[in-house]
Amino acid sequence: MKTALLALFILCGTLAFGQAAGVQPLVEPPNQISDHPEHAIQHDMGTVTSVMEVSGSTWGHGERPLWEVAPRTNQIPLGDIARVLRKEHETAKKARRCWSN
């Protein structure tokens, strides 16, 4: 019992020292602002560049609308699906006994 307690104490002690080994100091050095002596000197302006996207309008002849091209799907209304499911539920086999514990 004593050896297990001693081993646990040594293990916890090494873990505690291991956590504190690589800690950086809490005080950070102050920020150094670099000096720019040419900040307010007049000089030539840069070249003009457009930030607008180059685009044009696209227009074509003979385009077909989507309703002419897309395949037709026959969708069954939800009410009809609900009626079919209700009839299947009514005609399904029911349990004869109900066990409750």
VENURDA-V176739 format. One line per field, one symbol per residue. phi: phi as a letter, one per 40 degrees, with the letter a starting at -180 (. if undefined). psi: psi as a letter, one per 20 degrees, with the letter a starting at -180 (. if undefined). A space follows every 50 residues. Layout:
BEGIN
phi->???
psi->???
END
This chain:
BEGIN
phi->.ccccccccccccccccccccbcccccccccbcccbcccbccacccccbc ccccabcbabcgcbccccccccbccccccccccccccccccccbccbbcb b
psi->ghhhhghgggghghhghhhjgkpqqhpqqqpopqpnhkhjpprqqrqppp jqporrqpprqjpqqhihhqqppoppqhghhhgghghhhhiqpqqhqopp .
END
